[in-house]
Every structure is written in C-alpha cells, then in structure tokens.
Amino acid sequence: PGALVNNAGVIVKAGKLDALDAATIRRVLDVNVVATLLCAQQAARRMSTRRGGAGGVIVNVSSVAAVLGGANQWLHYAAAKGGVNTLTLGLAKELAPEGIRVNAVMPGLIDTEIHAEVGMADRLQKVLPQVPMGRIGTPLECAEAILWLMSGEAAYMVGGILPLSGGR
C-alpha cells in the first residue's frame, strides 16, 4: 500500500486580515490548501484499488488554528487549515471505498520555526499559558501521531482529525 503525508504549511506574514495583501493570502491558500489537494489527487490516482492500486493511507497536517480561528494574527492560515480539515473529511468518504484511509493531525503549539519565520519568535512562550498541559509540543510527537495513523493499529480510522494541542 502507498502512503502520503501532506505536511505543507506556510503563514508568510502575520497580522490582521485588513493588513494582508492579496498575494500573501493567495500564497497561504496555494501552499496549505491547493498543494494538499493536488498531492492527494496524485496519491489517490496511484493508490486507488478501483484503478488497480494496492490502497493506502493519506495523512494531512492541519492546525488547531482551524478551530481557534487565528483572529488578529493568522486568520488566513486558520482558514486554509480549515480547508484542510474539510478536505480530510470529504476525501475520507470518497476514497475509503477505494482502499484509501484519509485522516489528519491538528497540531497546536509545536516547537518549530514557523513562528520565527513570521517575526514572532517569542509567540510560543506568550501563548503557553493557554495550554492546559503547560508545555509546548514537539515535532517528534506529531510524527509519532502520524505514524500511528498510518499503521495497522488505526486501520478502522477514516476521516479522523486528531488534535495534538495539549488541551488548547
């Protein structure tokens, strides 16, 4: 069976929606949603048992921003990741009969460079008090959740969106 992890994600620029230009919004949507759709399309064409493939698994990487809304900082990113959640749900229903399981992980505050890339290197520490677990997640924790979703242990999970947010 085949496997795809759709881990595209950019913010480009943080700020209120009225301060963002159209090019920034388009770039965020192109990378986070359009690229995810196109990669999933190619994977489905290759994995589909209806098309002679052996089946497989697709795991999309969303963000807890999709359910928090991203107000005042990255509404454009939150909207894009909301699109990834919708894609996950619809594609799961479309592809399950063709031997392909589709799920997503929805990370919260994870220790990556994405915050620094938009000039908010201190954001993790500022938002940390909002995390009930009291700590920031790690990329390894995300990877382990993705590996579980791809494993036989999650064989009956289809259309799931697994929050990895420390309770936030």
Residue pairs with C-beta under 8 A, 6 or more apart in sequence:
1 47
1 54
1 55
1 56
1 57
1 99
2 43
2 46
2 47
2 53
2 54
2 55
2 56
2 57
3 56
3 57
3 58
3 59
3 150
4 39
4 40
4 43
4 56
4 57
4 58
4 59
5 58
5 59
5 61
5 146
5 150
6 35
6 36
6 39
6 40
6 58
6 59
6 60
6 61
6 84
7 61
8 31
8 32
8 35
8 36
8 39
8 61
9 31
9 32
9 61
9 63
9 77
9 81
9 114
10 27
10 28
10 31
10 32
10 77
10 114
11 28
11 74
11 76
11 77
11 114
11 117
11 118
12 24
12 27
12 28
12 118
13 20
13 24
13 118
14 73
14 74
14 118
14 119
14 120
15 73
16 72
16 73
16 75
17 75
17 76
20 76
24 76
25 76
28 76
28 77
28 80
29 76
29 79
29 80
29 83
31 80
32 77
32 80
32 81
32 83
32 84
33 80
33 83
33 84
33 87
36 60
36 84
36 87
37 87
40 58
40 60
40 87
40 91
40 102
43 56
43 58
43 100
44 58
44 91
44 95
44 98
44 100
45 51
46 53
47 53
47 54
47 55
47 56
47 98
47 99
47 100
48 55
48 95
48 98
48 99
48 100
49 55
49 98
49 99
50 97
50 98
51 98
53 99
54 99
55 98
55 99
55 100
56 99
56 100
56 101
57 100
57 101
57 102
57 103
57 149
57 150
58 91
58 95
58 100
58 101
58 102
58 103
59 102
59 103
59 104
59 105
59 146
59 149
59 150
60 84
60 87
60 88
60 102
60 103
60 104
60 105
61 84
61 104
61 105
61 107
61 142
61 146
62 81
62 84
62 85
62 88
62 104
62 105
62 106
62 107
62 161
63 77
63 78
63 81
63 84
63 106
63 107
63 108
64 106
64 107
64 108
64 163
64 164
64 165
64 168
65 74
65 77
65 78
65 81
66 78
66 81
66 82
66 84
66 85
66 106
67 82
67 106
68 78
68 168
69 75
69 78
70 76
70 77
70 78
70 79
73 120
74 118
81 106
84 104
85 104
85 106
85 161
88 102
88 103
88 104
88 159
88 161
89 159
89 161
91 102
92 101
92 102
92 103
92 158
92 159
92 160
93 158
93 159
95 101
95 102
96 102
96 158
96 159
101 154
101 155
101 157
101 158
102 158
102 159
103 149
103 154
103 157
103 158
103 159
103 160
103 161
103 162
104 160
104 161
104 162
105 142
105 145
105 146
105 149
105 161
105 162
105 164
106 161
106 162
106 163
106 164
106 165
107 137
107 142
107 164
107 165
108 131
108 137
108 163
108 164
108 165
108 166
108 168
109 124
109 127
109 128
109 131
109 136
109 137
109 165
109 166
109 168
110 136
110 137
110 138
110 139
110 141
110 142
110 164
111 124
111 136
111 137
111 138
111 139
112 139
115 121
115 123
115 124
124 136
128 134
128 135
128 136
130 168
131 165
131 166
131 167
131 168
132 166
132 167
132 168
133 166
133 167
134 166
135 166
136 166
137 164
137 165
137 166
141 164
142 164
145 162
145 164
148 154
149 157
149 160
149 162
154 160
